[in-house]
Amino acid sequence: MWDEPYLETCCRSTLHRLLLCADVGRPEGLKDQPCLERLEAMGFVHHRPDGRYVLTEAGKERHRTEIAPRR
């Protein structure tokens, strides 16, 4: 885990919201846009042509290892 990129609290929240949105995804232009762009640059999020962001398999795994155990 120490060799993985650090996720700010806001980005972890965005990652969780993306998981909750499932295949519907999150639209562009929301307050978490900077986090969506950061997560996309890390490979955890895919920006679809329809303007919505969805989790990649890497994003789902990161959620499973970093966010889900905290519940």
N, C-alpha and C positions, 0 to 999 in steps of 0.2 A: 504494500500500500504506500510505502514511503517514496517509491519511485513514480507514482502517479501524480498528475498535475493537481494542485490544490484547487478545491472548489470553494468559493466564497459562500457565505450563508445564503445570499440572495440567489446564487446560481443553483445551490442545492434545492431551494424552494421551487425554482423554475423547473428543475429536472423532475421533481415530484409532481408538479402541476401537469407537465407533459405526460407523465405516466397515467395520471387520472384522465386525461383527454383521449388517450388511446389513439386510434386511427383517425379520429376527427382532427386532432392537432390543435395548435394554438395559432391564431392569426398574427400577422405583422402589426406593428404599431401600438402594442400594449406597453405598459410601463416596464415590463421585463424584457423589452427588446434588446438592450445591451447584453443581458445574460443569454438570451437566445443566440445572439451572434457569437458570443464567447464559447458557448457550448457547441455550436456548429463548427467553429474553428478547431475545437478539441476532438471532433468526430463523434460526439455524443448525440447530435441532433442533425436532422436532414431538413433542408428548406425546400419544400415541394414547389412545383411550378404554379400551383394555385395560391401561393402566398402563405401557406400554413407550415408550421414546424411540427415535426414528429420525431420521436426517439428512434435512434438506430439501435442495433443489437448491442453495440458498445455502451450506449446510454442506458439501456435496460440493465446490463450487467453492472454498470457503475451504481445505478440506483439500488440494485439488489445488495451490493457489497457495502455501500456507504450509508445509504438512507434507510433502507428497510430494517436493518438490525437495530436501529435506534427506537423503533416503535415499541 
